[in-house]
């Protein structure tokens, strides 16, 4: 049959696939059924939420997210989540896991079994391996306890309920969440303080479970949840002596300060080493859960006379019928951890924290048969749910006394009537009326204690809570200062690069803005290291326009422009391009953040040359060599000069000390000596007259051949030829 309404009982088929066979266990938030997977034709376990949590949309949404995350875990020691979903209208929400036929560690402990050191080391190592794997996946269990440590038929250990505890914690508005859930039995010191649960919190809880498996009792357990919380904060866990390496491992996991506590990986390694020192473990004393018959009990509860009394037990198996509580029945109401694990053994229910019910002998009524006829015959009709759920509600809500300042009462449907009290029961009741009259005073005293506990909680234990601001876009130093001002720690800071952001800018935060967060919690941040990196392109030698285009294509911007002389790079091309002084240095691969300003230098050609000293008045060869040494050219011309000797530089086109571009040609004017003059024609003149004419023309007369008064016949050099001034001329005359 398909699921309808919110019904879920043996014979129901959920999601047209999972046929519920029988109840394996029940707790505050759900019942666990043995079921048949009709598609795979194999047994599975189905956890079905009670109507109350199932109606909480926030809880259901969180449960789905956590179930999805837990389903991603794949480890031999993690209970496999097969499926989750809802069916019917209004919907029945459920989670499907593998069926563990070997029962739970809670079943062993409830049966009075304890484990020897070799068994504890082996079981602990497997659970620690599961936690280490989950912690590596950023998943914290939050509820490590015996009922969540399960076994298959061969004794393999798996850890169940991943995600359920976190879903409850995230959906709860009461601080601290663990205390409100009644889960202080195995809670770590930081958890009872209301601080954020961290991976090492799971390690502490596992340590308590292993010590209980060795000794049969939970370390640092008080009479009430508040007392337990106080002991966890004030005392150290005492590990039994004589355990060798196993004792050292437990002590490392039991440190009160989580920063000094070993993590799950280290705990698993130490437990492995401890097991190596011991004999191989004996087979575990498994206590399988049989869903074919009675598996859980409905508690019949009567509150008449101000006392909470257990009136009867009714089987929950198909076809079962109620029976009263007999004198031989042992009902343990002292254990505060209601069975809420996969296939956990019943009997670990508790009314601890509810006024008037601190133990099995409270009021002297538990375990007696002095109930009115008709009361306890059908509690489902009276309360609208099975009584184990009611007991869970007493426990879970009763542990909230410090926050609610009142006694938690079970809900009764409208129109409910009290059953008539038969005469015999009334007579017996009257005989004890005097004893019951004391109960109002007892309840008043308990209420005073509750108020005192509430005050102690408020002033000494309660952790202030603040709303997390929106820090996205702010810089890391200011966010760190703001977080510390609210009493939070900045935990993991993940660095990444994102275009359009600046270094140190907060990109994301966990928890997000608007979250109510207790002081002492940790804020994880994602912080920018700046824009993404890009390679600095090679632009040296490119014309300026092309170089700037290449920088822009790489996501870079032009920085400061400058010019420089360069002997190689032609004018107008880039000599160099480097990130600006304020920018980050390029990494090993030459990359810089996008948006970095790049300063660049443009060539204006070679540096100017200085005309050397003493290039005038020196031989032309000397002047040319001096110019060539500074990469200046030269050209040579000549002119007559009577002042400058022939072959010497008369002047240059650029004076010494003048700056000229490289390869500029300097013109050199070289003296060709005095300008030549033409020998005049003095023939026909007398020798004396010819000599005077030649001397007047600039020549010297070297002599007269013949009579000075004779007629000149010729000269040497002859008339018409050119000679430099002062050149000698010889005169020839006719004799007689």
Order of alpha helices (4+ residues) and beta strands (2+ residues): beta-beta-beta-beta-alpha-alpha-beta-beta-alpha-alpha-beta-beta-alpha-alpha-alpha-alpha-alpha-alpha-alpha-beta-beta-beta-alpha-alpha-alpha-alpha-alpha-alpha-beta-alpha-beta-beta-beta-beta-beta-alpha-beta-beta-beta-beta-beta-alpha-beta-beta-beta-beta-beta-alpha-beta-beta-beta-beta
